[in-house]
């Protein structure tokens, strides 16, 4: 009786062990996937941003075509002479200033150049020069243009002569090209909102409303529109383009308490022009408008929109981005190296 019960218990225990063994094997891939995800998150938070690969013993090297095993090089023992082990610590030297910067010289003469023994003036032995960088703050000026009117007192000439006004970006406007360029670069290149530009001008004693600054930026955009159209025509007239989009934060008075979201689409060709197109969304409206007449190869990342455009546009061929392909290969290689250690 007890033998039969022992056999049943043993069979039941074997079934339980087999069940947990199968379950463990089934969960092993999921466990490995979760470990890889944790490693990826830890690398993203705390790891190095560099994709440089260090090749050593029993590690893999990324070849131009395949992954190959690198054999450790055979090296002989190198004896370092004692004098080479010393670190050559040179005294740091100050670099000379850039040659394109204006040089303003000041000469400091001694107060008393008379020899106290013979009473004669001391002669010059040498000059010691030292350079420092200084900054002259931006200065606003009032550019006053005088245009004399000339006429003849003979009484026969009824048409006085006068020089015409120089061409202005904003006719009868307050700003000259220098100030207008400063405002546009501060906003678009340095990403300073116009209210800060307004504060900067106010510190120089000039009060200009933000509405006026907005009008100036609009006028500059209208003046630069022919250059924009020329760059766009040249880019879409070719047969190869690189396209990418990146999120940007924008100031929007309608969005209270925070910045609004926008997208900056970039179209470029190596050794060619670069076109920036701002859109409020990541949808197809922007690239469809820019690439409406483009026919050729479009190189981009893996964003699904580019694939949809390729399917809808017979003349559009898409190439993948090598940077993204290399990044995935680097991630896979890093995991393989960590596993082999």
Rosetta constraint file for C-alpha pairs under 8 A:
AtomPair CA 1 CA 5 HARMONIC 6.53 0.50
AtomPair CA 2 CA 6 HARMONIC 6.05 0.50
AtomPair CA 3 CA 7 HARMONIC 6.22 0.50
AtomPair CA 4 CA 8 HARMONIC 6.25 0.50
AtomPair CA 5 CA 9 HARMONIC 6.10 0.50
AtomPair CA 6 CA 10 HARMONIC 6.05 0.50
AtomPair CA 7 CA 11 HARMONIC 6.04 0.50
AtomPair CA 8 CA 12 HARMONIC 6.06 0.50
AtomPair CA 9 CA 13 HARMONIC 6.10 0.50
AtomPair CA 10 CA 14 HARMONIC 6.16 0.50
AtomPair CA 11 CA 15 HARMONIC 6.23 0.50
AtomPair CA 12 CA 16 HARMONIC 6.27 0.50
AtomPair CA 13 CA 17 HARMONIC 6.18 0.50
AtomPair CA 14 CA 18 HARMONIC 6.03 0.50
AtomPair CA 15 CA 19 HARMONIC 6.02 0.50
AtomPair CA 16 CA 20 HARMONIC 6.27 0.50
AtomPair CA 17 CA 21 HARMONIC 6.05 0.50
AtomPair CA 18 CA 22 HARMONIC 6.18 0.50
AtomPair CA 19 CA 23 HARMONIC 6.15 0.50
AtomPair CA 20 CA 24 HARMONIC 5.93 0.50
AtomPair CA 21 CA 25 HARMONIC 6.26 0.50
AtomPair CA 22 CA 26 HARMONIC 6.14 0.50
AtomPair CA 23 CA 27 HARMONIC 6.15 0.50
AtomPair CA 24 CA 28 HARMONIC 5.98 0.50
AtomPair CA 25 CA 29 HARMONIC 7.75 0.50
AtomPair CA 26 CA 30 HARMONIC 7.80 0.50
AtomPair CA 27 CA 31 HARMONIC 6.01 0.50
AtomPair CA 28 CA 32 HARMONIC 6.18 0.50
AtomPair CA 29 CA 33 HARMONIC 6.11 0.50
AtomPair CA 30 CA 34 HARMONIC 6.20 0.50
AtomPair CA 31 CA 35 HARMONIC 6.24 0.50
AtomPair CA 32 CA 36 HARMONIC 6.23 0.50
AtomPair CA 33 CA 37 HARMONIC 6.23 0.50
AtomPair CA 34 CA 38 HARMONIC 6.21 0.50
AtomPair CA 35 CA 39 HARMONIC 6.19 0.50
AtomPair CA 36 CA 40 HARMONIC 6.09 0.50
AtomPair CA 36 CA 335 HARMONIC 7.92 0.50
AtomPair CA 37 CA 41 HARMONIC 6.19 0.50
AtomPair CA 38 CA 42 HARMONIC 6.10 0.50
AtomPair CA 39 CA 43 HARMONIC 6.02 0.50
AtomPair CA 40 CA 44 HARMONIC 6.05 0.50
AtomPair CA 41 CA 45 HARMONIC 6.17 0.50
AtomPair CA 42 CA 46 HARMONIC 5.73 0.50
AtomPair CA 42 CA 47 HARMONIC 6.75 0.50
AtomPair CA 43 CA 47 HARMONIC 4.04 0.50
AtomPair CA 43 CA 48 HARMONIC 7.14 0.50
AtomPair CA 51 CA 327 HARMONIC 7.64 0.50
AtomPair CA 51 CA 330 HARMONIC 6.77 0.50
AtomPair CA 53 CA 61 HARMONIC 7.67 0.50
AtomPair CA 55 CA 59 HARMONIC 5.99 0.50
AtomPair CA 55 CA 60 HARMONIC 6.70 0.50
AtomPair CA 55 CA 61 HARMONIC 6.03 0.50
AtomPair CA 55 CA 70 HARMONIC 7.85 0.50
AtomPair CA 56 CA 70 HARMONIC 7.81 0.50
AtomPair CA 56 CA 72 HARMONIC 6.85 0.50
AtomPair CA 57 CA 70 HARMONIC 7.50 0.50
AtomPair CA 57 CA 71 HARMONIC 6.94 0.50
AtomPair CA 57 CA 72 HARMONIC 5.24 0.50
AtomPair CA 58 CA 69 HARMONIC 7.54 0.50
AtomPair CA 58 CA 70 HARMONIC 7.10 0.50
AtomPair CA 58 CA 71 HARMONIC 7.26 0.50
AtomPair CA 58 CA 72 HARMONIC 7.45 0.50
AtomPair CA 58 CA 340 HARMONIC 7.82 0.50
AtomPair CA 59 CA 69 HARMONIC 6.95 0.50
AtomPair CA 59 CA 70 HARMONIC 6.73 0.50
AtomPair CA 59 CA 337 HARMONIC 6.09 0.50
AtomPair CA 59 CA 340 HARMONIC 7.61 0.50
AtomPair CA 60 CA 67 HARMONIC 6.72 0.50
AtomPair CA 60 CA 68 HARMONIC 6.29 0.50
AtomPair CA 60 CA 69 HARMONIC 5.32 0.50
AtomPair CA 60 CA 70 HARMONIC 6.21 0.50
AtomPair CA 60 CA 333 HARMONIC 7.44 0.50
AtomPair CA 60 CA 337 HARMONIC 6.82 0.50
AtomPair CA 61 CA 67 HARMONIC 6.21 0.50
AtomPair CA 61 CA 68 HARMONIC 6.10 0.50
AtomPair CA 61 CA 69 HARMONIC 6.67 0.50
AtomPair CA 61 CA 70 HARMONIC 6.45 0.50
AtomPair CA 62 CA 66 HARMONIC 6.94 0.50
AtomPair CA 62 CA 67 HARMONIC 5.34 0.50
AtomPair CA 62 CA 68 HARMONIC 7.13 0.50
AtomPair CA 62 CA 333 HARMONIC 7.81 0.50
AtomPair CA 63 CA 67 HARMONIC 5.70 0.50
AtomPair CA 63 CA 68 HARMONIC 6.79 0.50
AtomPair CA 80 CA 84 HARMONIC 6.58 0.50
AtomPair CA 80 CA 85 HARMONIC 6.95 0.50
AtomPair CA 81 CA 85 HARMONIC 6.84 0.50
AtomPair CA 82 CA 86 HARMONIC 7.41 0.50
AtomPair CA 96 CA 131 HARMONIC 7.76 0.50
AtomPair CA 97 CA 101 HARMONIC 7.60 0.50
AtomPair CA 97 CA 131 HARMONIC 7.67 0.50
AtomPair CA 97 CA 132 HARMONIC 8.00 0.50
AtomPair CA 97 CA 133 HARMONIC 7.53 0.50
AtomPair CA 113 CA 121 HARMONIC 5.72 0.50
AtomPair CA 113 CA 122 HARMONIC 5.59 0.50
AtomPair CA 114 CA 119 HARMONIC 5.94 0.50
AtomPair CA 114 CA 120 HARMONIC 5.64 0.50
AtomPair CA 114 CA 121 HARMONIC 4.44 0.50
AtomPair CA 114 CA 122 HARMONIC 5.75 0.50
AtomPair CA 115 CA 119 HARMONIC 5.02 0.50
AtomPair CA 115 CA 120 HARMONIC 5.50 0.50
AtomPair CA 115 CA 121 HARMONIC 6.00 0.50
AtomPair CA 115 CA 122 HARMONIC 5.97 0.50
AtomPair CA 139 CA 204 HARMONIC 7.78 0.50
AtomPair CA 140 CA 204 HARMONIC 7.22 0.50
AtomPair CA 147 CA 162 HARMONIC 6.46 0.50
AtomPair CA 147 CA 163 HARMONIC 6.22 0.50
AtomPair CA 147 CA 164 HARMONIC 7.98 0.50
AtomPair CA 148 CA 162 HARMONIC 6.16 0.50
AtomPair CA 148 CA 163 HARMONIC 7.65 0.50
AtomPair CA 149 CA 160 HARMONIC 6.34 0.50
AtomPair CA 149 CA 161 HARMONIC 5.72 0.50
AtomPair CA 149 CA 162 HARMONIC 4.82 0.50
AtomPair CA 149 CA 163 HARMONIC 8.00 0.50
AtomPair CA 150 CA 160 HARMONIC 5.31 0.50
AtomPair CA 150 CA 161 HARMONIC 5.22 0.50
AtomPair CA 150 CA 162 HARMONIC 6.50 0.50
AtomPair CA 151 CA 157 HARMONIC 7.25 0.50
AtomPair CA 151 CA 158 HARMONIC 7.77 0.50
AtomPair CA 151 CA 159 HARMONIC 7.04 0.50
AtomPair CA 151 CA 160 HARMONIC 4.47 0.50
AtomPair CA 151 CA 161 HARMONIC 6.51 0.50
AtomPair CA 152 CA 156 HARMONIC 7.86 0.50
AtomPair CA 152 CA 157 HARMONIC 6.09 0.50
AtomPair CA 152 CA 160 HARMONIC 7.59 0.50
AtomPair CA 153 CA 157 HARMONIC 7.86 0.50
AtomPair CA 167 CA 171 HARMONIC 7.88 0.50
AtomPair CA 168 CA 172 HARMONIC 7.84 0.50
AtomPair CA 168 CA 176 HARMONIC 7.38 0.50
AtomPair CA 168 CA 177 HARMONIC 7.64 0.50
AtomPair CA 169 CA 176 HARMONIC 7.89 0.50
AtomPair CA 169 CA 177 HARMONIC 7.08 0.50
AtomPair CA 169 CA 219 HARMONIC 7.15 0.50
AtomPair CA 169 CA 220 HARMONIC 7.16 0.50
AtomPair CA 169 CA 223 HARMONIC 6.81 0.50
AtomPair CA 170 CA 175 HARMONIC 7.67 0.50
AtomPair CA 170 CA 216 HARMONIC 7.75 0.50
AtomPair CA 170 CA 219 HARMONIC 6.68 0.50
AtomPair CA 175 CA 179 HARMONIC 5.93 0.50
AtomPair CA 175 CA 180 HARMONIC 6.10 0.50
AtomPair CA 176 CA 180 HARMONIC 6.24 0.50
AtomPair CA 177 CA 181 HARMONIC 5.95 0.50
AtomPair CA 178 CA 182 HARMONIC 6.31 0.50
AtomPair CA 179 CA 183 HARMONIC 6.35 0.50
AtomPair CA 180 CA 184 HARMONIC 6.31 0.50
AtomPair CA 180 CA 216 HARMONIC 6.82 0.50
AtomPair CA 180 CA 217 HARMONIC 7.73 0.50
AtomPair CA 180 CA 220 HARMONIC 7.55 0.50
AtomPair CA 181 CA 185 HARMONIC 6.07 0.50
AtomPair CA 182 CA 186 HARMONIC 6.02 0.50
AtomPair CA 183 CA 187 HARMONIC 6.30 0.50
AtomPair CA 183 CA 197 HARMONIC 6.93 0.50
AtomPair CA 183 CA 213 HARMONIC 7.65 0.50
AtomPair CA 183 CA 217 HARMONIC 7.51 0.50
AtomPair CA 184 CA 188 HARMONIC 5.98 0.50
AtomPair CA 184 CA 189 HARMONIC 7.72 0.50
AtomPair CA 184 CA 217 HARMONIC 6.10 0.50
AtomPair CA 184 CA 220 HARMONIC 7.62 0.50
AtomPair CA 185 CA 189 HARMONIC 4.90 0.50
AtomPair CA 185 CA 190 HARMONIC 6.48 0.50
AtomPair CA 186 CA 190 HARMONIC 4.93 0.50
AtomPair CA 186 CA 191 HARMONIC 6.34 0.50
AtomPair CA 186 CA 192 HARMONIC 5.63 0.50
AtomPair CA 186 CA 197 HARMONIC 7.23 0.50
AtomPair CA 187 CA 191 HARMONIC 4.88 0.50
AtomPair CA 187 CA 192 HARMONIC 4.76 0.50
AtomPair CA 187 CA 193 HARMONIC 5.83 0.50
AtomPair CA 187 CA 194 HARMONIC 6.50 0.50
AtomPair CA 187 CA 197 HARMONIC 7.94 0.50
AtomPair CA 188 CA 192 HARMONIC 7.40 0.50
AtomPair CA 192 CA 196 HARMONIC 6.49 0.50
AtomPair CA 192 CA 197 HARMONIC 7.06 0.50
AtomPair CA 193 CA 197 HARMONIC 6.79 0.50
AtomPair CA 193 CA 251 HARMONIC 7.65 0.50
AtomPair CA 194 CA 198 HARMONIC 6.06 0.50
AtomPair CA 194 CA 210 HARMONIC 6.55 0.50
AtomPair CA 194 CA 213 HARMONIC 6.95 0.50
AtomPair CA 194 CA 214 HARMONIC 7.64 0.50
AtomPair CA 195 CA 199 HARMONIC 6.27 0.50
AtomPair CA 195 CA 210 HARMONIC 6.30 0.50
AtomPair CA 196 CA 200 HARMONIC 6.18 0.50
AtomPair CA 197 CA 201 HARMONIC 6.33 0.50
AtomPair CA 198 CA 202 HARMONIC 6.16 0.50
AtomPair CA 198 CA 207 HARMONIC 7.47 0.50
AtomPair CA 198 CA 208 HARMONIC 6.42 0.50
AtomPair CA 198 CA 209 HARMONIC 7.02 0.50
AtomPair CA 198 CA 210 HARMONIC 6.48 0.50
AtomPair CA 198 CA 213 HARMONIC 7.82 0.50
AtomPair CA 199 CA 203 HARMONIC 6.31 0.50
AtomPair CA 200 CA 204 HARMONIC 6.90 0.50
AtomPair CA 201 CA 205 HARMONIC 6.67 0.50
AtomPair CA 201 CA 206 HARMONIC 5.47 0.50
AtomPair CA 201 CA 207 HARMONIC 6.74 0.50
AtomPair CA 201 CA 208 HARMONIC 7.44 0.50
AtomPair CA 202 CA 206 HARMONIC 4.88 0.50
AtomPair CA 202 CA 207 HARMONIC 5.17 0.50
AtomPair CA 202 CA 208 HARMONIC 7.48 0.50
AtomPair CA 208 CA 212 HARMONIC 6.69 0.50
AtomPair CA 208 CA 213 HARMONIC 7.29 0.50
AtomPair CA 209 CA 213 HARMONIC 6.61 0.50
AtomPair CA 210 CA 214 HARMONIC 6.25 0.50
AtomPair CA 211 CA 215 HARMONIC 6.33 0.50
AtomPair CA 212 CA 216 HARMONIC 6.26 0.50
AtomPair CA 213 CA 217 HARMONIC 6.33 0.50
AtomPair CA 214 CA 218 HARMONIC 6.27 0.50
AtomPair CA 215 CA 219 HARMONIC 6.12 0.50
AtomPair CA 216 CA 220 HARMONIC 6.22 0.50
AtomPair CA 217 CA 221 HARMONIC 6.24 0.50
AtomPair CA 218 CA 222 HARMONIC 6.33 0.50
AtomPair CA 219 CA 223 HARMONIC 6.24 0.50
AtomPair CA 220 CA 224 HARMONIC 6.14 0.50
AtomPair CA 221 CA 225 HARMONIC 6.01 0.50
AtomPair CA 224 CA 228 HARMONIC 6.43 0.50
AtomPair CA 225 CA 229 HARMONIC 6.14 0.50
AtomPair CA 226 CA 230 HARMONIC 6.15 0.50
AtomPair CA 227 CA 231 HARMONIC 6.26 0.50
AtomPair CA 228 CA 232 HARMONIC 6.17 0.50
AtomPair CA 228 CA 275 HARMONIC 7.63 0.50
AtomPair CA 229 CA 233 HARMONIC 5.98 0.50
AtomPair CA 230 CA 234 HARMONIC 6.20 0.50
AtomPair CA 231 CA 235 HARMONIC 6.21 0.50
AtomPair CA 231 CA 273 HARMONIC 5.98 0.50
AtomPair CA 231 CA 274 HARMONIC 7.33 0.50
AtomPair CA 231 CA 275 HARMONIC 6.92 0.50
AtomPair CA 232 CA 236 HARMONIC 6.16 0.50
AtomPair CA 232 CA 275 HARMONIC 6.67 0.50
AtomPair CA 232 CA 290 HARMONIC 7.96 0.50
AtomPair CA 233 CA 237 HARMONIC 5.78 0.50
AtomPair CA 234 CA 238 HARMONIC 6.66 0.50
AtomPair CA 234 CA 273 HARMONIC 7.78 0.50
AtomPair CA 235 CA 241 HARMONIC 7.21 0.50
AtomPair CA 235 CA 267 HARMONIC 7.85 0.50
AtomPair CA 235 CA 268 HARMONIC 7.13 0.50
AtomPair CA 235 CA 269 HARMONIC 7.08 0.50
AtomPair CA 235 CA 272 HARMONIC 7.80 0.50
AtomPair CA 235 CA 273 HARMONIC 6.87 0.50
AtomPair CA 236 CA 241 HARMONIC 7.80 0.50
AtomPair CA 236 CA 290 HARMONIC 7.81 0.50
AtomPair CA 236 CA 291 HARMONIC 6.64 0.50
AtomPair CA 236 CA 293 HARMONIC 6.75 0.50
AtomPair CA 236 CA 294 HARMONIC 4.90 0.50
AtomPair CA 236 CA 295 HARMONIC 7.72 0.50
AtomPair CA 237 CA 293 HARMONIC 7.91 0.50
AtomPair CA 237 CA 294 HARMONIC 6.54 0.50
AtomPair CA 238 CA 294 HARMONIC 7.62 0.50
AtomPair CA 238 CA 295 HARMONIC 7.88 0.50
AtomPair CA 238 CA 296 HARMONIC 7.45 0.50
AtomPair CA 239 CA 294 HARMONIC 7.52 0.50
AtomPair CA 239 CA 295 HARMONIC 6.17 0.50
AtomPair CA 239 CA 296 HARMONIC 4.22 0.50
AtomPair CA 239 CA 297 HARMONIC 5.95 0.50
AtomPair CA 240 CA 269 HARMONIC 6.89 0.50
AtomPair CA 240 CA 296 HARMONIC 5.66 0.50
AtomPair CA 240 CA 297 HARMONIC 4.72 0.50
AtomPair CA 240 CA 298 HARMONIC 5.96 0.50
AtomPair CA 240 CA 299 HARMONIC 7.76 0.50
AtomPair CA 241 CA 267 HARMONIC 6.67 0.50
AtomPair CA 241 CA 268 HARMONIC 5.87 0.50
AtomPair CA 241 CA 269 HARMONIC 5.33 0.50
AtomPair CA 241 CA 296 HARMONIC 7.89 0.50
AtomPair CA 241 CA 297 HARMONIC 6.34 0.50
AtomPair CA 241 CA 298 HARMONIC 4.99 0.50
AtomPair CA 241 CA 299 HARMONIC 6.21 0.50
AtomPair CA 242 CA 266 HARMONIC 7.99 0.50
AtomPair CA 242 CA 267 HARMONIC 5.75 0.50
AtomPair CA 242 CA 268 HARMONIC 5.23 0.50
AtomPair CA 242 CA 269 HARMONIC 5.98 0.50
AtomPair CA 242 CA 298 HARMONIC 5.86 0.50
AtomPair CA 242 CA 299 HARMONIC 4.80 0.50
AtomPair CA 242 CA 300 HARMONIC 6.07 0.50
AtomPair CA 243 CA 265 HARMONIC 7.25 0.50
AtomPair CA 243 CA 266 HARMONIC 5.71 0.50
AtomPair CA 243 CA 267 HARMONIC 4.78 0.50
AtomPair CA 243 CA 268 HARMONIC 6.67 0.50
AtomPair CA 243 CA 298 HARMONIC 6.94 0.50
AtomPair CA 243 CA 299 HARMONIC 6.29 0.50
AtomPair CA 243 CA 300 HARMONIC 5.35 0.50
AtomPair CA 244 CA 265 HARMONIC 5.90 0.50
AtomPair CA 244 CA 266 HARMONIC 5.40 0.50
AtomPair CA 244 CA 267 HARMONIC 6.90 0.50
AtomPair CA 244 CA 300 HARMONIC 6.10 0.50
AtomPair CA 244 CA 301 HARMONIC 7.17 0.50
AtomPair CA 245 CA 263 HARMONIC 6.49 0.50
AtomPair CA 245 CA 264 HARMONIC 5.59 0.50
AtomPair CA 245 CA 265 HARMONIC 4.34 0.50
AtomPair CA 245 CA 266 HARMONIC 6.08 0.50
AtomPair CA 245 CA 282 HARMONIC 7.87 0.50
AtomPair CA 246 CA 263 HARMONIC 5.65 0.50
AtomPair CA 246 CA 264 HARMONIC 5.43 0.50
AtomPair CA 246 CA 265 HARMONIC 6.63 0.50
AtomPair CA 247 CA 261 HARMONIC 7.12 0.50
AtomPair CA 247 CA 262 HARMONIC 5.85 0.50
AtomPair CA 247 CA 263 HARMONIC 4.52 0.50
AtomPair CA 247 CA 264 HARMONIC 6.31 0.50
AtomPair CA 248 CA 261 HARMONIC 6.19 0.50
AtomPair CA 248 CA 262 HARMONIC 5.21 0.50
AtomPair CA 248 CA 263 HARMONIC 5.59 0.50
AtomPair CA 248 CA 264 HARMONIC 6.65 0.50
AtomPair CA 249 CA 259 HARMONIC 5.94 0.50
AtomPair CA 249 CA 260 HARMONIC 5.75 0.50
AtomPair CA 249 CA 261 HARMONIC 5.05 0.50
AtomPair CA 249 CA 262 HARMONIC 6.05 0.50
AtomPair CA 250 CA 259 HARMONIC 5.59 0.50
AtomPair CA 250 CA 260 HARMONIC 5.22 0.50
AtomPair CA 250 CA 261 HARMONIC 6.19 0.50
AtomPair CA 250 CA 262 HARMONIC 6.59 0.50
AtomPair CA 251 CA 259 HARMONIC 5.20 0.50
AtomPair CA 251 CA 260 HARMONIC 6.16 0.50
AtomPair CA 252 CA 256 HARMONIC 7.99 0.50
AtomPair CA 252 CA 259 HARMONIC 6.39 0.50
AtomPair CA 252 CA 260 HARMONIC 5.98 0.50
AtomPair CA 255 CA 259 HARMONIC 6.66 0.50
AtomPair CA 255 CA 260 HARMONIC 6.38 0.50
AtomPair CA 261 CA 280 HARMONIC 6.80 0.50
AtomPair CA 261 CA 281 HARMONIC 7.95 0.50
AtomPair CA 262 CA 278 HARMONIC 7.25 0.50
AtomPair CA 262 CA 279 HARMONIC 6.00 0.50
AtomPair CA 262 CA 280 HARMONIC 4.37 0.50
AtomPair CA 262 CA 281 HARMONIC 5.99 0.50
AtomPair CA 263 CA 278 HARMONIC 5.87 0.50
AtomPair CA 263 CA 279 HARMONIC 5.19 0.50
AtomPair CA 263 CA 280 HARMONIC 5.81 0.50
AtomPair CA 263 CA 281 HARMONIC 5.95 0.50
AtomPair CA 263 CA 282 HARMONIC 6.29 0.50
AtomPair CA 264 CA 276 HARMONIC 6.61 0.50
AtomPair CA 264 CA 277 HARMONIC 5.77 0.50
AtomPair CA 264 CA 278 HARMONIC 4.58 0.50
AtomPair CA 264 CA 279 HARMONIC 6.28 0.50
AtomPair CA 265 CA 276 HARMONIC 5.79 0.50
AtomPair CA 265 CA 277 HARMONIC 5.04 0.50
AtomPair CA 265 CA 278 HARMONIC 6.14 0.50
AtomPair CA 265 CA 279 HARMONIC 7.39 0.50
AtomPair CA 265 CA 286 HARMONIC 7.94 0.50
AtomPair CA 265 CA 287 HARMONIC 7.91 0.50
AtomPair CA 266 CA 274 HARMONIC 7.04 0.50
AtomPair CA 266 CA 275 HARMONIC 5.72 0.50
AtomPair CA 266 CA 276 HARMONIC 4.80 0.50
AtomPair CA 266 CA 277 HARMONIC 6.43 0.50
AtomPair CA 267 CA 274 HARMONIC 5.80 0.50
AtomPair CA 267 CA 275 HARMONIC 5.03 0.50
AtomPair CA 267 CA 276 HARMONIC 6.58 0.50
AtomPair CA 268 CA 272 HARMONIC 6.85 0.50
AtomPair CA 268 CA 273 HARMONIC 5.91 0.50
AtomPair CA 268 CA 274 HARMONIC 4.47 0.50
AtomPair CA 268 CA 275 HARMONIC 6.29 0.50
AtomPair CA 269 CA 273 HARMONIC 6.32 0.50
AtomPair CA 269 CA 274 HARMONIC 7.00 0.50
AtomPair CA 277 CA 286 HARMONIC 7.61 0.50
AtomPair CA 279 CA 286 HARMONIC 6.44 0.50
AtomPair CA 283 CA 305 HARMONIC 7.74 0.50
AtomPair CA 284 CA 288 HARMONIC 5.67 0.50
AtomPair CA 284 CA 305 HARMONIC 7.09 0.50
AtomPair CA 285 CA 289 HARMONIC 6.24 0.50
AtomPair CA 286 CA 290 HARMONIC 6.40 0.50
AtomPair CA 287 CA 291 HARMONIC 5.71 0.50
AtomPair CA 287 CA 292 HARMONIC 7.91 0.50
AtomPair CA 288 CA 292 HARMONIC 5.52 0.50
AtomPair CA 294 CA 315 HARMONIC 7.99 0.50
AtomPair CA 294 CA 316 HARMONIC 7.61 0.50
AtomPair CA 295 CA 315 HARMONIC 4.97 0.50
AtomPair CA 295 CA 316 HARMONIC 5.41 0.50
AtomPair CA 296 CA 315 HARMONIC 6.22 0.50
AtomPair CA 296 CA 316 HARMONIC 5.27 0.50
AtomPair CA 296 CA 317 HARMONIC 5.98 0.50
AtomPair CA 297 CA 316 HARMONIC 6.06 0.50
AtomPair CA 297 CA 317 HARMONIC 4.65 0.50
AtomPair CA 297 CA 318 HARMONIC 5.60 0.50
AtomPair CA 297 CA 319 HARMONIC 6.86 0.50
AtomPair CA 298 CA 316 HARMONIC 6.94 0.50
AtomPair CA 298 CA 317 HARMONIC 5.99 0.50
AtomPair CA 298 CA 318 HARMONIC 4.78 0.50
AtomPair CA 298 CA 319 HARMONIC 6.04 0.50
AtomPair CA 299 CA 318 HARMONIC 5.71 0.50
AtomPair CA 299 CA 319 HARMONIC 4.50 0.50
AtomPair CA 299 CA 320 HARMONIC 5.75 0.50
AtomPair CA 299 CA 321 HARMONIC 6.23 0.50
AtomPair CA 300 CA 306 HARMONIC 7.36 0.50
AtomPair CA 300 CA 318 HARMONIC 7.38 0.50
AtomPair CA 300 CA 319 HARMONIC 6.52 0.50
AtomPair CA 300 CA 320 HARMONIC 5.68 0.50
AtomPair CA 300 CA 321 HARMONIC 5.35 0.50
AtomPair CA 301 CA 320 HARMONIC 5.89 0.50
AtomPair CA 301 CA 321 HARMONIC 5.04 0.50
AtomPair CA 301 CA 324 HARMONIC 6.85 0.50
AtomPair CA 302 CA 306 HARMONIC 7.61 0.50
AtomPair CA 302 CA 320 HARMONIC 7.01 0.50
AtomPair CA 302 CA 321 HARMONIC 7.67 0.50
AtomPair CA 303 CA 307 HARMONIC 7.48 0.50
AtomPair CA 304 CA 308 HARMONIC 6.42 0.50
AtomPair CA 305 CA 309 HARMONIC 6.25 0.50
AtomPair CA 306 CA 310 HARMONIC 6.26 0.50
AtomPair CA 306 CA 318 HARMONIC 7.50 0.50
AtomPair CA 307 CA 311 HARMONIC 6.38 0.50
AtomPair CA 307 CA 318 HARMONIC 7.36 0.50
AtomPair CA 308 CA 312 HARMONIC 6.28 0.50
AtomPair CA 309 CA 313 HARMONIC 5.88 0.50
AtomPair CA 309 CA 316 HARMONIC 7.66 0.50
AtomPair CA 310 CA 314 HARMONIC 6.86 0.50
AtomPair CA 310 CA 316 HARMONIC 5.40 0.50
AtomPair CA 310 CA 317 HARMONIC 6.06 0.50
AtomPair CA 310 CA 318 HARMONIC 6.49 0.50
AtomPair CA 320 CA 325 HARMONIC 7.86 0.50
AtomPair CA 321 CA 325 HARMONIC 6.57 0.50
AtomPair CA 322 CA 326 HARMONIC 5.96 0.50
AtomPair CA 323 CA 327 HARMONIC 6.14 0.50
AtomPair CA 324 CA 328 HARMONIC 6.38 0.50
AtomPair CA 325 CA 329 HARMONIC 6.28 0.50
AtomPair CA 326 CA 330 HARMONIC 5.98 0.50
AtomPair CA 327 CA 331 HARMONIC 6.21 0.50
AtomPair CA 328 CA 332 HARMONIC 6.20 0.50
AtomPair CA 329 CA 333 HARMONIC 5.99 0.50
AtomPair CA 330 CA 334 HARMONIC 5.96 0.50
AtomPair CA 331 CA 335 HARMONIC 6.30 0.50
AtomPair CA 332 CA 336 HARMONIC 6.29 0.50
AtomPair CA 333 CA 337 HARMONIC 6.16 0.50
AtomPair CA 334 CA 338 HARMONIC 6.19 0.50
AtomPair CA 335 CA 339 HARMONIC 6.12 0.50
AtomPair CA 336 CA 340 HARMONIC 6.19 0.50
AtomPair CA 337 CA 341 HARMONIC 6.36 0.50
